[in-house]
Amino acid sequence: MAAKSVSLIVAGTLGVYACLCLFAAPWIGRSRPEVARFLRPPLFNFDHSYGSGSVLGIPVGLTKAAVVETVTRQKMQIDPACWGDNRAGGIALYSAADARDHLLKEDDWCFTRGRTSVRMIFSGNQLRTVIVRYVTTELAT
């Protein structure tokens, strides 16, 4: 009888965890991708795309200028690899004015903050899609 109770408790716990993985991770990842990663086994990396709402304090639908102000306030780093610039040194190769001018011309932006990377895709002047990634484990190829 005790073995049956333990197996029911384990099955129930796994069921709750599976539901959290499927339904809660995207919601949690909007503001805390470092927490949502725990709901993405087996590698515990978080990756989700959002087309509406607010993501990391950035509402989808903002203009490019408003997004620049927001990410500056949040101390996110520009990742110029989105522009095809993979040189060592990254954003340090650009002055602040050059980086801002380059951003405003592009429709695909990438930012990082710690292990969180954020890709923003614009249509015209409006933010349309935000992709959030939190990588803790990378597979060697």
C-alpha positions as CSV (number, residue, x, y, z in Angstrom):
1,M,0.0,0.0,0.0
2,A,2.8,2.4,0.9
3,A,4.5,1.7,-2.5
4,K,1.3,2.6,-4.3
5,S,1.0,5.9,-2.4
6,V,4.6,6.8,-3.2
7,S,4.2,6.0,-6.9
8,L,1.0,8.2,-6.9
9,I,2.9,11.1,-5.3
10,V,5.7,10.8,-7.8
11,A,3.3,10.6,-10.7
12,G,1.4,13.6,-9.4
13,T,4.6,15.6,-8.9
14,L,5.8,14.8,-12.4
15,G,2.5,15.7,-13.8
16,V,2.5,19.1,-12.1
17,Y,6.1,19.7,-13.3
18,A,5.1,18.8,-16.9
19,C,2.2,21.2,-16.8
20,L,4.5,24.0,-15.5
21,C,7.0,23.2,-18.2
22,L,4.4,23.5,-20.9
23,F,2.3,26.4,-19.7
24,A,4.1,28.4,-17.1
25,A,7.6,28.7,-18.6
26,P,6.6,31.1,-21.4
27,W,4.8,33.3,-19.0
28,I,7.6,33.3,-16.4
29,G,10.2,33.8,-19.2
30,R,8.6,37.2,-20.1
31,S,10.2,38.7,-17.1
32,R,12.5,36.1,-15.5
33,P,14.1,33.8,-18.2
34,E,16.7,32.7,-15.6
35,V,13.9,31.2,-13.6
36,A,12.0,29.8,-16.6
37,R,15.0,27.8,-17.6
38,F,14.4,25.4,-14.8
39,L,11.2,24.4,-16.6
40,R,13.1,23.4,-19.8
41,P,14.8,20.0,-19.1
42,P,17.1,18.3,-19.9
43,L,19.6,21.1,-20.8
44,F,17.7,23.9,-18.8
45,N,18.1,26.5,-21.6
46,F,15.2,28.8,-22.2
47,D,14.2,30.0,-25.6
48,H,10.8,31.6,-26.5
49,S,9.4,34.0,-29.1
50,Y,6.8,36.7,-28.1
51,G,4.6,38.7,-30.5
52,S,2.5,40.6,-28.0
53,G,2.6,41.9,-24.4
54,S,5.6,43.1,-22.5
55,V,8.9,41.2,-22.5
56,L,11.6,42.1,-20.0
57,G,9.9,45.4,-19.5
58,I,9.8,46.2,-23.3
59,P,6.2,46.3,-24.7
60,V,5.8,44.8,-28.2
61,G,4.7,47.6,-30.5
62,L,7.1,50.3,-29.3
63,T,9.0,52.4,-31.7
64,K,12.7,52.0,-32.4
65,A,13.6,55.2,-30.5
66,A,11.5,54.1,-27.5
67,V,13.2,50.7,-27.4
68,V,16.7,52.3,-27.6
69,E,15.8,54.4,-24.5
70,T,14.4,51.3,-22.7
71,V,17.3,49.0,-23.3
72,T,19.8,51.8,-22.4
73,R,17.9,52.3,-19.1
74,Q,18.1,48.5,-18.5
75,K,21.8,48.5,-19.2
76,M,21.6,45.9,-22.0
77,Q,24.6,45.5,-24.3
78,I,24.2,45.7,-28.0
79,D,25.4,42.5,-29.8
80,P,26.7,43.6,-33.3
81,A,26.7,40.0,-34.5
82,C,23.1,40.6,-35.5
83,W,24.5,43.0,-38.1
84,G,27.0,40.4,-39.3
85,D,29.9,42.0,-37.4
86,N,31.6,39.1,-35.5
87,R,34.9,40.9,-34.9
88,A,36.5,40.5,-31.6
89,G,35.7,43.5,-29.4
90,G,32.0,43.6,-30.3
91,I,30.2,46.8,-29.5
92,A,33.4,48.4,-28.0
93,L,34.4,49.0,-31.7
94,Y,31.5,51.4,-32.0
95,S,31.0,54.8,-30.5
96,A,27.7,55.3,-28.7
97,A,26.4,57.6,-31.5
98,D,27.5,55.1,-34.3
99,A,25.9,52.2,-32.5
100,R,22.6,54.2,-32.0
101,D,22.6,55.3,-35.7
102,H,23.3,51.7,-36.8
103,L,20.5,50.4,-34.7
104,L,17.9,52.8,-36.0
105,K,18.7,51.7,-39.6
106,E,18.4,48.0,-38.9
107,D,15.2,45.9,-38.4
108,D,16.9,43.0,-36.5
109,W,18.5,43.9,-33.1
110,C,20.3,41.8,-30.6
111,F,21.2,42.6,-27.0
112,T,22.7,40.7,-24.1
113,R,22.6,41.0,-20.3
114,G,24.5,38.3,-18.5
115,R,23.4,35.0,-19.9
116,T,20.2,36.4,-21.3
117,S,20.2,37.3,-25.0
118,V,17.3,39.2,-26.6
119,R,16.6,39.5,-30.3
120,M,14.1,42.1,-31.4
121,I,12.6,42.1,-34.9
122,F,11.0,45.3,-36.2
123,S,8.6,45.9,-39.0
124,G,9.0,49.4,-40.2
125,N,9.4,51.4,-37.0
126,Q,7.4,49.1,-34.7
127,L,8.7,46.2,-32.6
128,R,6.9,43.1,-33.7
129,T,8.7,40.1,-32.2
130,V,11.0,39.6,-29.2
131,I,12.9,36.3,-28.8
132,V,14.4,35.7,-25.4
133,R,17.1,33.1,-24.8
134,Y,18.8,32.1,-21.5
135,V,21.6,29.6,-22.2
136,T,23.2,27.7,-19.3
137,T,24.4,24.6,-21.3
138,E,25.8,24.6,-24.8
139,L,26.3,21.4,-26.7
140,A,29.7,20.9,-28.2
141,T,29.6,20.1,-31.9
